[in-house]
Amino acid sequence: MSKNLVIFFHGLESSPNSDKSEWLKKNYGAYCPEMDYTNPNLFADMYNEVMSRSPRILIGSSMGGWFAYCLSTLTGIRTLLLNPAVHSRSIEPKVKIGRIPAHHHVVLGKSDDLINPTKSKDWFRKNGIGEIEFFMENIGHRSPVTILQKHMQTAINEEWSTESPIGPDFSFLPEGLRDFAVPNPMASRPFQNTGIGLTVENKREIPHVIDAQRNLSEDEKSFVLQSANAPFDIFYSWLVIRGERPKLGELKGMWNNQEAIDLINKMKDATKRSRPYWISSDIQPIDGTETSSYSYPSGHSILAWMMAKKLAKKYPPLQDGLYHLAHRIARSRVQAGVHFPSDINPGREIAECMIQLGF
């Protein structure tokens, strides 16, 4: 598949042969696909095109702007959005929204009577992911090619500090934990810096997630879902079956360790690793396991190991079984499609370190 510097998504009632498309093809060798917004597979198809072509920028007009924005949240690729249909859409094509931030250069028509520019600004301020810059123009909903030409060079060349390949700042971590918080080679925004992000994930770990999800039994799916929503119940039932009398409230409190959760979330926000299903259309999360937080490290893996280690001190003869249970809960996150194996692998060591630090 050839690579394109630019991908352009035309609007609902436009075509890949519009004046904007033709100008972009001539000047940037742009890929301008036919957009049939009634096709339920269109978004997945366009995602695969973006992944194959590794563009520097996604450009979209009207409904195409909505597609460009949504695809950006899954890939970290910057955008140029012309009167994007982020609200008031006449149809609702199937899309997916991720959590990867990027820079969005948003051009709004002051006289747009289809996609109200004030509502667009409000939508982005409330829901926008990444950095959004607004540019107001004296146009209606249709964006003439001169407006595209005016904004193109700025949009494709503008810098955004978070796109530079600088390692995350883990100075907030206690010293003992910093060894586990190395700069992540699978960080987001792969096409904006070294280009290594999705390449590494695709070659090394995405197939492992796909394999983990393949042919899950109904019992395994049930365990995955319970692990996602109430893992303390799993520990409780496991202990009761073995004749112990744990207090459910105590186990729930051990799991809902807010100080530990807050620190894990800070590590996630510093690392900004994408979830597997954000970046691969071949991975579908099990219903009820989706999450909006970042992927590394796996909180469920860390908390499961913390609980297992603490319970093992209370029930020494059951240590091996408790550790196996923690491993199963951690593994379930890969089976759910919401974590890479490398997100869960450090869980045991991080848990031990956090326990030693008093969490």
SVG drawing of the C-alpha trace seen along z (x, -y; Angstrom):
<svg xmlns="http://www.w3.org/2000/svg" viewBox="-31 -37 45 63">
<polyline fill="none" stroke="black" stroke-width="0.4" points="0.0,0.0 1.4,-3.4 1.8,-6.1 0.0,-9.4 0.9,-12.6 -2.8,-13.6 -6.1,-11.8 -9.2,-13.8 -12.8,-12.8 -15.4,-14.6 -18.8,-15.6 -22.2,-13.8 -23.3,-15.3 -19.9,-15.7 -17.6,-13.4 -13.9,-12.4 -13.9,-14.6 -14.7,-17.9 -12.5,-20.9 -11.0,-20.4 -10.2,-16.8 -8.7,-17.6 -6.5,-20.4 -5.3,-18.1 -4.5,-15.3 -2.6,-17.7 -0.6,-19.4 -0.2,-16.7 -0.9,-13.4 -3.8,-13.1 -5.9,-9.9 -9.5,-11.0 -11.8,-7.9 -15.4,-7.6 -17.4,-8.1 -20.7,-6.2 -21.9,-7.2 -24.8,-4.7 -22.2,-1.8 -22.0,-0.3 -18.5,0.8 -17.2,-2.5 -15.5,-3.6 -13.7,-0.3 -12.6,-0.5 -11.3,-4.0 -9.5,-3.1 -7.7,-0.4 -6.8,-2.8 -5.4,-5.3 -3.4,-2.5 -2.0,-1.4 -1.1,-4.8 0.3,-6.4 -0.7,-10.0 0.7,-13.1 -2.8,-14.8 -6.4,-13.9 -8.6,-16.5 -12.4,-16.3 -15.3,-18.5 -18.7,-18.4 -19.5,-14.7 -15.9,-13.9 -14.7,-16.2 -16.6,-14.1 -14.9,-10.9 -11.5,-12.6 -11.9,-13.7 -13.0,-10.2 -10.2,-8.5 -7.7,-10.9 -8.8,-9.9 -7.8,-6.3 -4.5,-7.1 -3.2,-10.4 -2.9,-12.0 -3.5,-15.7 -6.5,-17.1 -7.8,-20.0 -11.6,-20.1 -13.8,-22.2 -17.2,-22.8 -17.1,-19.3 -20.4,-17.7 -19.7,-17.1 -23.4,-17.7 -26.7,-18.1 -25.9,-15.2 -28.7,-14.3 -27.6,-10.6 -25.6,-8.8 -22.9,-6.7 -21.2,-4.1 -18.0,-5.4 -15.7,-4.7 -14.1,-7.3 -10.8,-6.7 -8.8,-8.7 -5.6,-9.6 -5.0,-13.3 -3.8,-15.2 -3.9,-18.7 -7.1,-19.8 -7.2,-22.8 -10.9,-23.6 -12.3,-26.0 -15.9,-27.2 -18.1,-29.3 -19.7,-32.3 -22.8,-31.9 -23.1,-28.1 -26.8,-27.4 -26.4,-23.6 -23.7,-23.0 -24.0,-26.0 -20.4,-27.2 -21.3,-28.3 -22.6,-24.8 -19.5,-23.3 -17.2,-25.3 -19.3,-24.2 -19.1,-20.6 -15.3,-20.6 -14.8,-22.5 -16.9,-19.9 -16.0,-16.7 -12.8,-17.4 -9.8,-15.2 -6.4,-16.9 -5.6,-20.5 -8.3,-22.4 -7.7,-25.7 -10.6,-27.5 -10.5,-29.7 -13.6,-31.7 -14.2,-32.4 -16.9,-34.5 -18.4,-31.5 -21.5,-29.3 -21.5,-25.5 -19.8,-24.9 -16.0,-25.5 -14.6,-26.8 -11.2,-25.5 -9.7,-28.9 -10.4,-28.3 -8.7,-25.0 -5.7,-26.5 -5.5,-29.3 -5.3,-26.9 -3.5,-23.9 0.2,-24.9 -0.4,-26.0 -2.4,-22.9 0.0,-20.4 3.2,-22.1 2.0,-23.3 3.9,-22.0 2.4,-20.5 4.6,-19.8 3.0,-16.6 3.8,-15.1 7.5,-15.2 9.0,-11.9 10.0,-13.1 9.6,-10.5 6.8,-11.0 7.6,-12.6 7.4,-10.1 8.9,-12.4 5.6,-12.1 6.3,-8.4 7.9,-7.0 11.5,-6.1 10.8,-2.3 8.2,-2.5 10.1,-4.4 11.8,-1.3 8.4,-0.1 7.5,-3.5 10.0,-3.5 9.1,-5.6 6.7,-3.4 7.8,-2.3 4.1,-1.8 3.0,-5.4 0.3,-7.1 0.6,-9.5 2.8,-6.9 2.8,-8.8 3.7,-12.2 7.1,-11.2 9.2,-8.2 6.6,-6.1 7.3,-3.2 4.2,-3.0 1.7,-1.1 4.3,0.8 5.6,2.3 2.1,3.0 1.0,4.6 4.0,6.9 4.5,7.8 1.4,7.7 -1.8,7.2 -1.7,10.8 -1.4,12.0 -4.5,10.1 -6.4,11.5 -5.2,15.0 -6.3,14.5 -9.8,13.5 -10.2,16.4 -12.7,19.1 -13.5,18.0 -16.1,20.2 -19.2,18.7 -17.7,19.5 -14.5,17.7 -16.4,14.7 -18.4,14.7 -15.1,14.7 -13.7,11.9 -16.8,9.8 -16.9,10.5 -13.1,9.7 -13.8,6.3 -16.7,5.3 -16.4,7.1 -13.1,9.0 -13.4,8.8 -16.4,11.1 -14.2,13.6 -11.8,13.7 -14.7,13.9 -16.4,16.8 -13.1,18.6 -12.3,18.3 -15.8,19.3 -15.7,22.5 -12.6,23.4 -14.2,23.1 -13.0,19.6 -15.2,16.8 -13.9,13.6 -15.8,10.3 -17.0,9.1 -16.8,5.5 -13.2,5.9 -12.3,7.4 -14.2,4.7 -12.3,2.1 -9.0,3.8 -9.8,3.6 -11.1,0.0 -7.7,-1.3 -8.1,-4.9 -4.5,-5.9 -3.3,-3.0 -5.9,-3.7 -4.9,-7.3 -1.3,-6.5 -2.0,-3.9 -4.2,-6.5 -1.3,-9.0 1.0,-6.4 -1.6,-5.8 -1.9,-9.5 1.8,-9.9 2.4,-7.0 -0.6,-7.5 -0.5,-4.0 -3.5,-3.3 -5.9,-0.4 -5.6,2.5 -9.2,2.0 -8.5,-1.8 -6.0,-1.0 -7.0,2.3 -10.3,3.0 -9.5,6.7 -9.9,6.4 -13.4,6.1 -13.7,5.6 -16.1,7.9 -19.3,5.9 -19.1,4.3 -15.3,4.1 -14.7,0.9 -13.0,-1.9 -11.9,-5.5 -8.6,-5.4 -5.2,-4.6 -3.7,-1.1 -0.4,-1.0 -0.2,0.3 -3.1,2.5 -4.9,1.5 -6.7,4.8 -3.5,6.7 -1.8,4.6 -4.8,4.6 -5.5,8.3 -1.9,9.1 -2.0,6.7 -5.2,8.4 -3.7,11.9 -0.5,11.0 -2.4,9.5 -4.8,12.4 -1.9,14.9 -0.5,13.5 -3.9,14.1 -4.4,17.5 -0.8,18.9 -1.9,22.4 -3.9,20.9 -1.1,18.7 -0.6,20.7 -4.3,20.7 -4.6,17.0 -1.7,16.2 -3.2,18.3 -6.5,16.3 -4.6,13.0 -2.9,14.3 -6.3,15.3 -7.8,11.9 -4.8,10.1 -5.0,12.4 -8.7,11.7 -7.9,8.1 -6.1,9.3 -8.9,11.7 -11.3,8.8 -9.3,6.9 -8.6,3.9 -4.9,4.6 -1.7,5.7 0.2,8.5 3.0,6.0 0.3,3.9 -0.4,6.8 3.1,8.5 4.5,5.9 1.5,6.2 3.0,8.6 6.2,6.6 4.4,3.3 1.9,4.7 4.8,6.0 6.5,2.6 3.3,0.7 2.7,3.0 6.2,2.3 5.5,-1.4 2.5,-1.1 -0.4,-1.1"/>
</svg>
